[in-house]
Amino acid sequence: MQIGTSGDLAQSYAMQSRNSALKHDIQRLTLELSSGQVADIRQAVGSNSAYVNDLERSLTKLEGYDLATKEAGMFAEGVQSALSRIGDLNSDFRDTLMTATNPAFGDTTQSILTQAGETLDSVINAMNTSVNGRMIFSGAATDTQPVAKTDDLLAALRTAIVGAGSVDNILTAAQNWFDDPAGYRNVGYLGSTTSLAPVSLSDQDSANFELRGDDPALRDTLRNLAIVSLAGDPALGLTNSQQTELFQKTVGEVLKSDGAVVDLQAKIGVSENLIEAIGVRHSTERSNLEMARNTLLSIDPYKAATELEQVQFQLQSLYAITSRMSQLSLVNFL
């Protein structure tokens, strides 16, 4: 009878190879138990590898759209907040200005002039708001403040209306300066004349942020506040009765700009609703994709734990055998 034997070197190599294989299995099973998914995806899915790759690509693309949607939502929220602030300031100024038409309040000229200047400064600050380092009313020039400083704006307007004469002429000159591309849109508005590019939120949807600081509603709001702020300027030389006349004729324009700002808020509100709806859709789509992926790649925790326990027992047995073999000697054999 022949007895197969192997040399010490071959036997040592076999033991080392088995030891490495068992350790690899322990690492694999430990990873699978901690992640809940198979470690070797290719072996697990077999012919479904293309489908899994498509799922991964879809999830990666969805992560990009999800980030864009969140940023667009923050930007829209910033625009809405600024418009709300401008609307509140304009409404308060409107209420104060209307007292000029009611003799029961007495002479309110100085309080109107003071509030007009303060409100103009606050409105400009609101228009110069930034979100995540981007100016919201500067169009494509998101790194540039859209509106000049209050003093610079008033100085340019003063130059345009000085010498106009009557209140009607002053109001017309102010209107022309704010509408003239070489006037407000060249000196007062410092942003870009190009709106922000649409933000892609999905393969089919995008968010448009076309509102800029040279929008007619915002221009009119600034014009009304600026012209009333300058009503007491000595350079214009208006009498008390002319100042009152200017206040009274500006009330209607303030009411119009107030409504126009509300319309802007409504448009931004529509965009906010769209962005929120797309965000919800992204969340649902991501859940469906992850569920489909987990169906293919998830493991049975009980089975994996049992297999891990068996492999650990085999490794312990291998260590025990190796220890006994290392103690063998000719003396012990005899």
DRENVEXPA-336634 format. One record per residue (C-alpha): residue in three letters; x, y, z. Coordinates in nm, 2 decimals. Layout:
<recs>
<rec><type>ala</type><x>X</x><y>Y</y><z>Z</z></rec>
...
</recs>
This chain:
<recs>
<rec><type>met</type><x>0.00</x><y>0.00</y><z>0.00</z></rec>
<rec><type>gln</type><x>0.13</x><y>0.34</y><z>-0.10</z></rec>
<rec><type>ile</type><x>0.10</x><y>0.63</y><z>0.15</z></rec>
<rec><type>gly</type><x>0.10</x><y>0.98</y><z>0.01</z></rec>
<rec><type>thr</type><x>0.32</x><y>1.23</y><z>0.20</z></rec>
<rec><type>ser</type><x>0.42</x><y>1.59</y><z>0.16</z></rec>
<rec><type>gly</type><x>0.73</x><y>1.77</y><z>0.26</z></rec>
<rec><type>asp</type><x>0.75</x><y>2.01</y><z>0.55</z></rec>
<rec><type>leu</type><x>0.78</x><y>2.31</y><z>0.31</z></rec>
<rec><type>ala</type><x>0.48</x><y>2.21</y><z>0.11</z></rec>
<rec><type>gln</type><x>0.28</x><y>2.15</y><z>0.43</z></rec>
<rec><type>ser</type><x>0.38</x><y>2.49</y><z>0.56</z></rec>
<rec><type>tyr</type><x>0.28</x><y>2.66</y><z>0.24</z></rec>
<rec><type>ala</type><x>-0.06</x><y>2.48</y><z>0.25</z></rec>
<rec><type>met</type><x>-0.12</x><y>2.59</y><z>0.61</z></rec>
<rec><type>gln</type><x>-0.03</x><y>2.96</y><z>0.53</z></rec>
<rec><type>ser</type><x>-0.25</x><y>2.95</y><z>0.23</z></rec>
<rec><type>arg</type><x>-0.54</x><y>2.82</y><z>0.43</z></rec>
<rec><type>asn</type><x>-0.47</x><y>3.08</y><z>0.70</z></rec>
<rec><type>ser</type><x>-0.48</x><y>3.37</y><z>0.45</z></rec>
<rec><type>ala</type><x>-0.81</x><y>3.24</y><z>0.29</z></rec>
<rec><type>leu</type><x>-0.98</x><y>3.21</y><z>0.63</z></rec>
<rec><type>lys</type><x>-0.87</x><y>3.56</y><z>0.73</z></rec>
<rec><type>his</type><x>-1.00</x><y>3.70</y><z>0.40</z></rec>
<rec><type>asp</type><x>-1.33</x><y>3.53</y><z>0.46</z></rec>
<rec><type>ile</type><x>-1.35</x><y>3.68</y><z>0.81</z></rec>
<rec><type>gln</type><x>-1.28</x><y>4.03</y><z>0.67</z></rec>
<rec><type>arg</type><x>-1.54</x><y>3.99</y><z>0.39</z></rec>
<rec><type>leu</type><x>-1.81</x><y>3.86</y><z>0.63</z></rec>
<rec><type>thr</type><x>-1.74</x><y>4.13</y><z>0.89</z></rec>
<rec><type>leu</type><x>-1.77</x><y>4.40</y><z>0.62</z></rec>
<rec><type>glu</type><x>-2.09</x><y>4.25</y><z>0.49</z></rec>
<rec><type>leu</type><x>-2.24</x><y>4.23</y><z>0.84</z></rec>
<rec><type>ser</type><x>-2.15</x><y>4.60</y><z>0.91</z></rec>
<rec><type>ser</type><x>-2.27</x><y>4.73</y><z>0.57</z></rec>
<rec><type>gly</type><x>-2.56</x><y>4.49</y><z>0.51</z></rec>
<rec><type>gln</type><x>-2.45</x><y>4.44</y><z>0.15</z></rec>
<rec><type>val</type><x>-2.23</x><y>4.18</y><z>-0.03</z></rec>
<rec><type>ala</type><x>-1.87</x><y>4.26</y><z>-0.06</z></rec>
<rec><type>asp</type><x>-1.81</x><y>4.11</y><z>-0.40</z></rec>
<rec><type>ile</type><x>-2.08</x><y>4.28</y><z>-0.61</z></rec>
<rec><type>arg</type><x>-1.98</x><y>4.13</y><z>-0.94</z></rec>
<rec><type>gln</type><x>-2.01</x><y>3.77</y><z>-0.80</z></rec>
<rec><type>ala</type><x>-2.34</x><y>3.85</y><z>-0.63</z></rec>
<rec><type>val</type><x>-2.52</x><y>4.00</y><z>-0.93</z></rec>
<rec><type>gly</type><x>-2.38</x><y>3.79</y><z>-1.21</z></rec>
<rec><type>ser</type><x>-2.55</x><y>3.89</y><z>-1.53</z></rec>
<rec><type>asn</type><x>-2.72</x><y>4.18</y><z>-1.36</z></rec>
<rec><type>ser</type><x>-2.40</x><y>4.39</y><z>-1.34</z></rec>
<rec><type>ala</type><x>-2.52</x><y>4.64</y><z>-1.61</z></rec>
<rec><type>tyr</type><x>-2.84</x><y>4.69</y><z>-1.42</z></rec>
<rec><type>val</type><x>-2.65</x><y>4.76</y><z>-1.09</z></rec>
<rec><type>asn</type><x>-2.42</x><y>5.00</y><z>-1.27</z></rec>
<rec><type>asp</type><x>-2.72</x><y>5.19</y><z>-1.41</z></rec>
<rec><type>leu</type><x>-2.86</x><y>5.21</y><z>-1.06</z></rec>
<rec><type>glu</type><x>-2.54</x><y>5.35</y><z>-0.93</z></rec>
<rec><type>arg</type><x>-2.52</x><y>5.61</y><z>-1.21</z></rec>
<rec><type>ser</type><x>-2.87</x><y>5.72</y><z>-1.15</z></rec>
<rec><type>leu</type><x>-2.80</x><y>5.76</y><z>-0.78</z></rec>
<rec><type>thr</type><x>-2.48</x><y>5.96</y><z>-0.85</z></rec>
<rec><type>lys</type><x>-2.67</x><y>6.19</y><z>-1.09</z></rec>
<rec><type>leu</type><x>-2.95</x><y>6.23</y><z>-0.84</z></rec>
<rec><type>glu</type><x>-2.71</x><y>6.34</y><z>-0.57</z></rec>
<rec><type>gly</type><x>-2.59</x><y>6.61</y><z>-0.80</z></rec>
<rec><type>tyr</type><x>-2.94</x><y>6.73</y><z>-0.88</z></rec>
<rec><type>asp</type><x>-3.03</x><y>6.71</y><z>-0.51</z></rec>
<rec><type>leu</type><x>-2.74</x><y>6.94</y><z>-0.42</z></rec>
<rec><type>ala</type><x>-2.84</x><y>7.18</y><z>-0.70</z></rec>
<rec><type>thr</type><x>-3.20</x><y>7.17</y><z>-0.57</z></rec>
<rec><type>lys</type><x>-3.10</x><y>7.25</y><z>-0.22</z></rec>
<rec><type>glu</type><x>-2.88</x><y>7.54</y><z>-0.33</z></rec>
<rec><type>ala</type><x>-3.16</x><y>7.67</y><z>-0.55</z></rec>
<rec><type>gly</type><x>-3.40</x><y>7.65</y><z>-0.26</z></rec>
<rec><type>met</type><x>-3.17</x><y>7.85</y><z>-0.04</z></rec>
<rec><type>phe</type><x>-3.12</x><y>8.11</y><z>-0.31</z></rec>
<rec><type>ala</type><x>-3.50</x><y>8.14</y><z>-0.37</z></rec>
<rec><type>glu</type><x>-3.55</x><y>8.17</y><z>0.00</z></rec>
<rec><type>gly</type><x>-3.29</x><y>8.45</y><z>0.02</z></rec>
<rec><type>val</type><x>-3.46</x><y>8.64</y><z>-0.27</z></rec>
<rec><type>gln</type><x>-3.80</x><y>8.60</y><z>-0.10</z></rec>
<rec><type>ser</type><x>-3.67</x><y>8.72</y><z>0.23</z></rec>
<rec><type>ala</type><x>-3.52</x><y>9.03</y><z>0.07</z></rec>
<rec><type>leu</type><x>-3.84</x><y>9.11</y><z>-0.12</z></rec>
<rec><type>ser</type><x>-4.04</x><y>9.06</y><z>0.20</z></rec>
<rec><type>arg</type><x>-3.81</x><y>9.31</y><z>0.38</z></rec>
<rec><type>ile</type><x>-3.84</x><y>9.56</y><z>0.09</z></rec>
<rec><type>gly</type><x>-4.22</x><y>9.52</y><z>0.08</z></rec>
<rec><type>asp</type><x>-4.25</x><y>9.58</y><z>0.45</z></rec>
<rec><type>leu</type><x>-4.03</x><y>9.89</y><z>0.44</z></rec>
<rec><type>asn</type><x>-4.22</x><y>10.02</y><z>0.14</z></rec>
<rec><type>ser</type><x>-4.55</x><y>9.97</y><z>0.31</z></rec>
<rec><type>asp</type><x>-4.44</x><y>10.15</y><z>0.63</z></rec>
<rec><type>phe</type><x>-4.31</x><y>10.44</y><z>0.42</z></rec>
<rec><type>arg</type><x>-4.64</x><y>10.45</y><z>0.23</z></rec>
<rec><type>asp</type><x>-4.84</x><y>10.48</y><z>0.55</z></rec>
<rec><type>thr</type><x>-4.62</x><y>10.76</y><z>0.67</z></rec>
<rec><type>leu</type><x>-4.63</x><y>10.94</y><z>0.33</z></rec>
<rec><type>met</type><x>-5.01</x><y>10.93</y><z>0.33</z></rec>
<rec><type>thr</type><x>-5.01</x><y>11.15</y><z>0.64</z></rec>
<rec><type>ala</type><x>-4.89</x><y>11.43</y><z>0.42</z></rec>
<rec><type>thr</type><x>-5.24</x><y>11.44</y><z>0.26</z></rec>
<rec><type>asn</type><x>-5.42</x><y>11.46</y><z>0.59</z></rec>
<rec><type>pro</type><x>-5.41</x><y>11.80</y><z>0.76</z></rec>
<rec><type>ala</type><x>-5.51</x><y>11.65</y><z>1.09</z></rec>
<rec><type>phe</type><x>-5.15</x><y>11.52</y><z>1.14</z></rec>
<rec><type>gly</type><x>-5.01</x><y>11.87</y><z>1.11</z></rec>
<rec><type>asp</type><x>-4.67</x><y>11.93</y><z>0.95</z></rec>
<rec><type>thr</type><x>-4.50</x><y>11.59</y><z>0.91</z></rec>
<rec><type>thr</type><x>-4.25</x><y>11.71</y><z>0.65</z></rec>
<rec><type>gln</type><x>-3.94</x><y>11.64</y><z>0.86</z></rec>
<rec><type>ser</type><x>-4.05</x><y>11.30</y><z>0.98</z></rec>
<rec><type>ile</type><x>-4.12</x><y>11.20</y><z>0.61</z></rec>
<rec><type>leu</type><x>-3.79</x><y>11.32</y><z>0.49</z></rec>
<rec><type>thr</type><x>-3.61</x><y>11.13</y><z>0.77</z></rec>
<rec><type>gln</type><x>-3.80</x><y>10.81</y><z>0.72</z></rec>
<rec><type>ala</type><x>-3.75</x><y>10.83</y><z>0.34</z></rec>
<rec><type>gly</type><x>-3.37</x><y>10.85</y><z>0.38</z></rec>
<rec><type>glu</type><x>-3.36</x><y>10.57</y><z>0.64</z></rec>
<rec><type>thr</type><x>-3.59</x><y>10.35</y><z>0.43</z></rec>
<rec><type>leu</type><x>-3.39</x><y>10.41</y><z>0.12</z></rec>
<rec><type>asp</type><x>-3.08</x><y>10.30</y><z>0.30</z></rec>
<rec><type>ser</type><x>-3.25</x><y>9.98</y><z>0.44</z></rec>
<rec><type>val</type><x>-3.39</x><y>9.89</y><z>0.10</z></rec>
<rec><type>ile</type><x>-3.05</x><y>9.92</y><z>-0.06</z></rec>
<rec><type>asn</type><x>-2.91</x><y>9.70</y><z>0.21</z></rec>
<rec><type>ala</type><x>-3.18</x><y>9.44</y><z>0.14</z></rec>
<rec><type>met</type><x>-3.11</x><y>9.45</y><z>-0.23</z></rec>
<rec><type>asn</type><x>-2.74</x><y>9.40</y><z>-0.16</z></rec>
<rec><type>thr</type><x>-2.81</x><y>9.07</y><z>0.02</z></rec>
<rec><type>ser</type><x>-2.60</x><y>8.76</y><z>-0.06</z></rec>
<rec><type>val</type><x>-2.67</x><y>8.39</y><z>-0.02</z></rec>
<rec><type>asn</type><x>-2.37</x><y>8.15</y><z>0.02</z></rec>
<rec><type>gly</type><x>-2.14</x><y>8.43</y><z>-0.10</z></rec>
<rec><type>arg</type><x>-2.36</x><y>8.52</y><z>-0.41</z></rec>
<rec><type>met</type><x>-2.54</x><y>8.84</y><z>-0.46</z></rec>
<rec><type>ile</type><x>-2.90</x><y>8.77</y><z>-0.53</z></rec>
<rec><type>phe</type><x>-2.99</x><y>9.07</y><z>-0.73</z></rec>
<rec><type>ser</type><x>-2.67</x><y>9.12</y><z>-0.94</z></rec>
<rec><type>gly</type><x>-2.76</x><y>8.88</y><z>-1.22</z></rec>
<rec><type>ala</type><x>-2.47</x><y>8.69</y><z>-1.36</z></rec>
<rec><type>ala</type><x>-2.22</x><y>8.91</y><z>-1.16</z></rec>
<rec><type>thr</type><x>-2.29</x><y>8.74</y><z>-0.83</z></rec>
<rec><type>asp</type><x>-1.96</x><y>8.87</y><z>-0.68</z></rec>
<rec><type>thr</type><x>-2.07</x><y>9.24</y><z>-0.72</z></rec>
<rec><type>gln</type><x>-2.31</x><y>9.44</y><z>-0.51</z></rec>
<rec><type>pro</type><x>-2.60</x><y>9.53</y><z>-0.73</z></rec>
<rec><type>val</type><x>-2.68</x><y>9.88</y><z>-0.59</z></rec>
<rec><type>ala</type><x>-2.45</x><y>10.17</y><z>-0.53</z></rec>
<rec><type>lys</type><x>-2.43</x><y>10.33</y><z>-0.18</z></rec>
<rec><type>thr</type><x>-2.71</x><y>10.55</y><z>-0.07</z></rec>
<rec><type>asp</type><x>-2.50</x><y>10.87</y><z>-0.09</z></rec>
<rec><type>asp</type><x>-2.37</x><y>10.79</y><z>-0.44</z></rec>
<rec><type>leu</type><x>-2.72</x><y>10.72</y><z>-0.57</z></rec>
<rec><type>leu</type><x>-2.87</x><y>11.04</y><z>-0.42</z></rec>
<rec><type>ala</type><x>-2.57</x><y>11.24</y><z>-0.56</z></rec>
<rec><type>ala</type><x>-2.63</x><y>11.11</y><z>-0.91</z></rec>
<rec><type>leu</type><x>-3.00</x><y>11.17</y><z>-0.89</z></rec>
<rec><type>arg</type><x>-2.95</x><y>11.52</y><z>-0.75</z></rec>
<rec><type>thr</type><x>-2.74</x><y>11.61</y><z>-1.05</z></rec>
<rec><type>ala</type><x>-3.01</x><y>11.48</y><z>-1.28</z></rec>
<rec><type>ile</type><x>-3.30</x><y>11.68</y><z>-1.13</z></rec>
<rec><type>val</type><x>-3.14</x><y>12.01</y><z>-1.01</z></rec>
<rec><type>gly</type><x>-3.29</x><y>12.29</y><z>-1.21</z></rec>
<rec><type>ala</type><x>-3.59</x><y>12.10</y><z>-1.33</z></rec>
<rec><type>gly</type><x>-3.81</x><y>12.37</y><z>-1.18</z></rec>
<rec><type>ser</type><x>-4.17</x><y>12.26</y><z>-1.09</z></rec>
<rec><type>val</type><x>-4.26</x><y>11.95</y><z>-0.89</z></rec>
<rec><type>asp</type><x>-4.39</x><y>11.78</y><z>-1.20</z></rec>
<rec><type>asn</type><x>-4.07</x><y>11.85</y><z>-1.39</z></rec>
<rec><type>ile</type><x>-3.86</x><y>11.71</y><z>-1.10</z></rec>
<rec><type>leu</type><x>-4.07</x><y>11.39</y><z>-1.09</z></rec>
<rec><type>thr</type><x>-4.04</x><y>11.36</y><z>-1.47</z></rec>
<rec><type>ala</type><x>-3.66</x><y>11.41</y><z>-1.46</z></rec>
<rec><type>ala</type><x>-3.63</x><y>11.15</y><z>-1.18</z></rec>
<rec><type>gln</type><x>-3.84</x><y>10.90</y><z>-1.38</z></rec>
<rec><type>asn</type><x>-3.62</x><y>10.96</y><z>-1.69</z></rec>
<rec><type>trp</type><x>-3.30</x><y>10.91</y><z>-1.50</z></rec>
<rec><type>phe</type><x>-3.41</x><y>10.58</y><z>-1.35</z></rec>
<rec><type>asp</type><x>-3.53</x><y>10.46</y><z>-1.69</z></rec>
<rec><type>asp</type><x>-3.23</x><y>10.58</y><z>-1.88</z></rec>
<rec><type>pro</type><x>-2.97</x><y>10.31</y><z>-1.94</z></rec>
<rec><type>ala</type><x>-2.71</x><y>10.58</y><z>-1.89</z></rec>
<rec><type>gly</type><x>-2.88</x><y>10.68</y><z>-1.56</z></rec>
<rec><type>tyr</type><x>-2.96</x><y>10.44</y><z>-1.28</z></rec>
<rec><type>arg</type><x>-2.87</x><y>10.13</y><z>-1.48</z></rec>
<rec><type>asn</type><x>-2.53</x><y>10.27</y><z>-1.53</z></rec>
<rec><type>val</type><x>-2.46</x><y>10.45</y><z>-1.21</z></rec>
<rec><type>gly</type><x>-2.70</x><y>10.31</y><z>-0.95</z></rec>
<rec><type>tyr</type><x>-2.72</x><y>9.95</y><z>-1.06</z></rec>
<rec><type>leu</type><x>-2.37</x><y>9.79</y><z>-1.05</z></rec>
<rec><type>gly</type><x>-2.47</x><y>9.43</y><z>-1.13</z></rec>
<rec><type>ser</type><x>-2.48</x><y>9.25</y><z>-1.47</z></rec>
<rec><type>thr</type><x>-2.74</x><y>9.31</y><z>-1.73</z></rec>
<rec><type>thr</type><x>-2.74</x><y>8.94</y><z>-1.79</z></rec>
<rec><type>ser</type><x>-2.96</x><y>8.72</y><z>-1.56</z></rec>
<rec><type>leu</type><x>-2.84</x><y>8.41</y><z>-1.39</z></rec>
<rec><type>ala</type><x>-2.84</x><y>8.10</y><z>-1.61</z></rec>
<rec><type>pro</type><x>-3.12</x><y>7.85</y><z>-1.53</z></rec>
<rec><type>val</type><x>-3.03</x><y>7.60</y><z>-1.26</z></rec>
<rec><type>ser</type><x>-3.09</x><y>7.24</y><z>-1.37</z></rec>
<rec><type>leu</type><x>-3.29</x><y>7.05</y><z>-1.11</z></rec>
<rec><type>ser</type><x>-3.35</x><y>6.74</y><z>-1.31</z></rec>
<rec><type>asp</type><x>-3.33</x><y>6.61</y><z>-1.67</z></rec>
<rec><type>gln</type><x>-3.65</x><y>6.80</y><z>-1.74</z></rec>
<rec><type>asp</type><x>-3.68</x><y>7.08</y><z>-1.48</z></rec>
<rec><type>ser</type><x>-3.48</x><y>7.40</y><z>-1.41</z></rec>
<rec><type>ala</type><x>-3.52</x><y>7.70</y><z>-1.18</z></rec>
<rec><type>asn</type><x>-3.49</x><y>8.05</y><z>-1.33</z></rec>
<rec><type>phe</type><x>-3.37</x><y>8.34</y><z>-1.13</z></rec>
<rec><type>glu</type><x>-3.40</x><y>8.63</y><z>-1.37</z></rec>
<rec><type>leu</type><x>-3.48</x><y>8.90</y><z>-1.11</z></rec>
<rec><type>arg</type><x>-3.21</x><y>9.17</y><z>-1.10</z></rec>
<rec><type>gly</type><x>-3.16</x><y>9.50</y><z>-0.92</z></rec>
<rec><type>asp</type><x>-3.26</x><y>9.69</y><z>-1.23</z></rec>
<rec><type>asp</type><x>-3.61</x><y>9.53</y><z>-1.24</z></rec>
<rec><type>pro</type><x>-3.88</x><y>9.80</y><z>-1.29</z></rec>
<rec><type>ala</type><x>-4.05</x><y>9.73</y><z>-0.96</z></rec>
<rec><type>leu</type><x>-3.73</x><y>9.77</y><z>-0.76</z></rec>
<rec><type>arg</type><x>-3.63</x><y>10.07</y><z>-0.97</z></rec>
<rec><type>asp</type><x>-3.96</x><y>10.24</y><z>-0.89</z></rec>
<rec><type>thr</type><x>-3.93</x><y>10.16</y><z>-0.52</z></rec>
<rec><type>leu</type><x>-3.58</x><y>10.32</y><z>-0.51</z></rec>
<rec><type>arg</type><x>-3.70</x><y>10.62</y><z>-0.72</z></rec>
<rec><type>asn</type><x>-3.99</x><y>10.70</y><z>-0.49</z></rec>
<rec><type>leu</type><x>-3.77</x><y>10.69</y><z>-0.18</z></rec>
<rec><type>ala</type><x>-3.48</x><y>10.88</y><z>-0.34</z></rec>
<rec><type>ile</type><x>-3.70</x><y>11.17</y><z>-0.47</z></rec>
<rec><type>val</type><x>-3.87</x><y>11.21</y><z>-0.13</z></rec>
<rec><type>ser</type><x>-3.53</x><y>11.20</y><z>0.04</z></rec>
<rec><type>leu</type><x>-3.41</x><y>11.49</y><z>-0.18</z></rec>
<rec><type>ala</type><x>-3.72</x><y>11.70</y><z>-0.13</z></rec>
<rec><type>gly</type><x>-3.56</x><y>11.89</y><z>0.15</z></rec>
<rec><type>asp</type><x>-3.23</x><y>11.93</y><z>-0.03</z></rec>
<rec><type>pro</type><x>-3.13</x><y>12.30</y><z>-0.06</z></rec>
<rec><type>ala</type><x>-3.01</x><y>12.24</y><z>-0.41</z></rec>
<rec><type>leu</type><x>-3.37</x><y>12.18</y><z>-0.52</z></rec>
<rec><type>gly</type><x>-3.50</x><y>12.49</y><z>-0.34</z></rec>
<rec><type>leu</type><x>-3.85</x><y>12.35</y><z>-0.29</z></rec>
<rec><type>thr</type><x>-4.09</x><y>12.54</y><z>-0.07</z></rec>
<rec><type>asn</type><x>-4.29</x><y>12.38</y><z>0.21</z></rec>
<rec><type>ser</type><x>-4.60</x><y>12.37</y><z>-0.02</z></rec>
<rec><type>gln</type><x>-4.39</x><y>12.22</y><z>-0.31</z></rec>
<rec><type>gln</type><x>-4.26</x><y>11.95</y><z>-0.07</z></rec>
<rec><type>thr</type><x>-4.61</x><y>11.87</y><z>0.03</z></rec>
<rec><type>glu</type><x>-4.72</x><y>11.86</y><z>-0.34</z></rec>
<rec><type>leu</type><x>-4.43</x><y>11.62</y><z>-0.41</z></rec>
<rec><type>phe</type><x>-4.53</x><y>11.39</y><z>-0.13</z></rec>
<rec><type>gln</type><x>-4.89</x><y>11.38</y><z>-0.24</z></rec>
<rec><type>lys</type><x>-4.80</x><y>11.31</y><z>-0.60</z></rec>
<rec><type>thr</type><x>-4.56</x><y>11.03</y><z>-0.49</z></rec>
<rec><type>val</type><x>-4.82</x><y>10.84</y><z>-0.28</z></rec>
<rec><type>gly</type><x>-4.98</x><y>10.69</y><z>-0.59</z></rec>
<rec><type>glu</type><x>-4.64</x><y>10.58</y><z>-0.72</z></rec>
<rec><type>val</type><x>-4.55</x><y>10.42</y><z>-0.39</z></rec>
<rec><type>leu</type><x>-4.88</x><y>10.23</y><z>-0.40</z></rec>
<rec><type>lys</type><x>-4.80</x><y>10.10</y><z>-0.75</z></rec>
<rec><type>ser</type><x>-4.44</x><y>9.99</y><z>-0.65</z></rec>
<rec><type>asp</type><x>-4.59</x><y>9.82</y><z>-0.34</z></rec>
<rec><type>gly</type><x>-4.81</x><y>9.61</y><z>-0.55</z></rec>
<rec><type>ala</type><x>-4.53</x><y>9.54</y><z>-0.80</z></rec>
<rec><type>val</type><x>-4.31</x><y>9.40</y><z>-0.52</z></rec>
<rec><type>val</type><x>-4.59</x><y>9.18</y><z>-0.41</z></rec>
<rec><type>asp</type><x>-4.62</x><y>9.04</y><z>-0.76</z></rec>
<rec><type>leu</type><x>-4.24</x><y>8.97</y><z>-0.75</z></rec>
<rec><type>gln</type><x>-4.29</x><y>8.78</y><z>-0.43</z></rec>
<rec><type>ala</type><x>-4.57</x><y>8.58</y><z>-0.59</z></rec>
<rec><type>lys</type><x>-4.34</x><y>8.48</y><z>-0.88</z></rec>
<rec><type>ile</type><x>-4.06</x><y>8.37</y><z>-0.64</z></rec>
<rec><type>gly</type><x>-4.32</x><y>8.18</y><z>-0.44</z></rec>
<rec><type>val</type><x>-4.41</x><y>7.98</y><z>-0.75</z></rec>
<rec><type>ser</type><x>-4.04</x><y>7.90</y><z>-0.80</z></rec>
<rec><type>glu</type><x>-4.01</x><y>7.80</y><z>-0.43</z></rec>
<rec><type>asn</type><x>-4.30</x><y>7.56</y><z>-0.47</z></rec>
<rec><type>leu</type><x>-4.15</x><y>7.41</y><z>-0.78</z></rec>
<rec><type>ile</type><x>-3.81</x><y>7.36</y><z>-0.61</z></rec>
<rec><type>glu</type><x>-3.98</x><y>7.20</y><z>-0.30</z></rec>
<rec><type>ala</type><x>-4.18</x><y>6.97</y><z>-0.52</z></rec>
<rec><type>ile</type><x>-3.88</x><y>6.86</y><z>-0.71</z></rec>
<rec><type>gly</type><x>-3.69</x><y>6.80</y><z>-0.39</z></rec>
<rec><type>val</type><x>-3.97</x><y>6.57</y><z>-0.27</z></rec>
<rec><type>arg</type><x>-3.96</x><y>6.39</y><z>-0.60</z></rec>
<rec><type>his</type><x>-3.59</x><y>6.34</y><z>-0.57</z></rec>
<rec><type>ser</type><x>-3.63</x><y>6.20</y><z>-0.22</z></rec>
<rec><type>thr</type><x>-3.89</x><y>5.95</y><z>-0.35</z></rec>
<rec><type>glu</type><x>-3.68</x><y>5.85</y><z>-0.65</z></rec>
<rec><type>arg</type><x>-3.37</x><y>5.80</y><z>-0.44</z></rec>
<rec><type>ser</type><x>-3.56</x><y>5.58</y><z>-0.20</z></rec>
<rec><type>asn</type><x>-3.68</x><y>5.36</y><z>-0.49</z></rec>
<rec><type>leu</type><x>-3.34</x><y>5.34</y><z>-0.64</z></rec>
<rec><type>glu</type><x>-3.18</x><y>5.24</y><z>-0.31</z></rec>
<rec><type>met</type><x>-3.45</x><y>4.98</y><z>-0.25</z></rec>
<rec><type>ala</type><x>-3.39</x><y>4.83</y><z>-0.59</z></rec>
<rec><type>arg</type><x>-3.01</x><y>4.82</y><z>-0.52</z></rec>
<rec><type>asn</type><x>-3.06</x><y>4.67</y><z>-0.18</z></rec>
<rec><type>thr</type><x>-3.28</x><y>4.40</y><z>-0.32</z></rec>
<rec><type>leu</type><x>-2.99</x><y>4.28</y><z>-0.54</z></rec>
<rec><type>leu</type><x>-2.70</x><y>4.34</y><z>-0.30</z></rec>
<rec><type>ser</type><x>-2.84</x><y>4.29</y><z>0.05</z></rec>
<rec><type>ile</type><x>-2.73</x><y>3.99</y><z>0.26</z></rec>
<rec><type>asp</type><x>-2.91</x><y>3.76</y><z>0.50</z></rec>
<rec><type>pro</type><x>-2.76</x><y>3.88</y><z>0.84</z></rec>
<rec><type>tyr</type><x>-2.83</x><y>3.55</y><z>1.01</z></rec>
<rec><type>lys</type><x>-2.67</x><y>3.35</y><z>0.74</z></rec>
<rec><type>ala</type><x>-2.37</x><y>3.58</y><z>0.73</z></rec>
<rec><type>ala</type><x>-2.33</x><y>3.57</y><z>1.11</z></rec>
<rec><type>thr</type><x>-2.35</x><y>3.19</y><z>1.11</z></rec>
<rec><type>glu</type><x>-2.09</x><y>3.16</y><z>0.83</z></rec>
<rec><type>leu</type><x>-1.86</x><y>3.41</y><z>1.02</z></rec>
<rec><type>glu</type><x>-1.88</x><y>3.19</y><z>1.33</z></rec>
<rec><type>gln</type><x>-1.79</x><y>2.88</y><z>1.13</z></rec>
<rec><type>val</type><x>-1.49</x><y>3.05</y><z>0.97</z></rec>
<rec><type>gln</type><x>-1.37</x><y>3.18</y><z>1.30</z></rec>
<rec><type>phe</type><x>-1.39</x><y>2.82</y><z>1.44</z></rec>
<rec><type>gln</type><x>-1.20</x><y>2.69</y><z>1.14</z></rec>
<rec><type>leu</type><x>-0.93</x><y>2.95</y><z>1.19</z></rec>
<rec><type>gln</type><x>-0.90</x><y>2.87</y><z>1.56</z></rec>
<rec><type>ser</type><x>-0.87</x><y>2.50</y><z>1.47</z></rec>
<rec><type>leu</type><x>-0.60</x><y>2.58</y><z>1.22</z></rec>
<rec><type>tyr</type><x>-0.41</x><y>2.77</y><z>1.49</z></rec>
<rec><type>ala</type><x>-0.44</x><y>2.48</y><z>1.72</z></rec>
<rec><type>ile</type><x>-0.31</x><y>2.23</y><z>1.46</z></rec>
<rec><type>thr</type><x>-0.02</x><y>2.46</y><z>1.37</z></rec>
<rec><type>ser</type><x>0.07</x><y>2.49</y><z>1.74</z></rec>
<rec><type>arg</type><x>0.07</x><y>2.11</y><z>1.79</z></rec>
<rec><type>met</type><x>0.28</x><y>2.05</y><z>1.48</z></rec>
<rec><type>ser</type><x>0.54</x><y>2.31</y><z>1.59</z></rec>
<rec><type>gln</type><x>0.59</x><y>2.10</y><z>1.91</z></rec>
<rec><type>leu</type><x>0.66</x><y>1.77</y><z>1.73</z></rec>
<rec><type>ser</type><x>1.02</x><y>1.63</y><z>1.76</z></rec>
<rec><type>leu</type><x>1.20</x><y>1.30</y><z>1.73</z></rec>
<rec><type>val</type><x>1.24</x><y>1.27</y><z>2.11</z></rec>
<rec><type>asn</type><x>0.86</x><y>1.32</y><z>2.16</z></rec>
<rec><type>phe</type><x>0.80</x><y>1.06</y><z>1.88</z></rec>
<rec><type>leu</type><x>1.03</x><y>0.80</y><z>2.05</z></rec>
</recs>
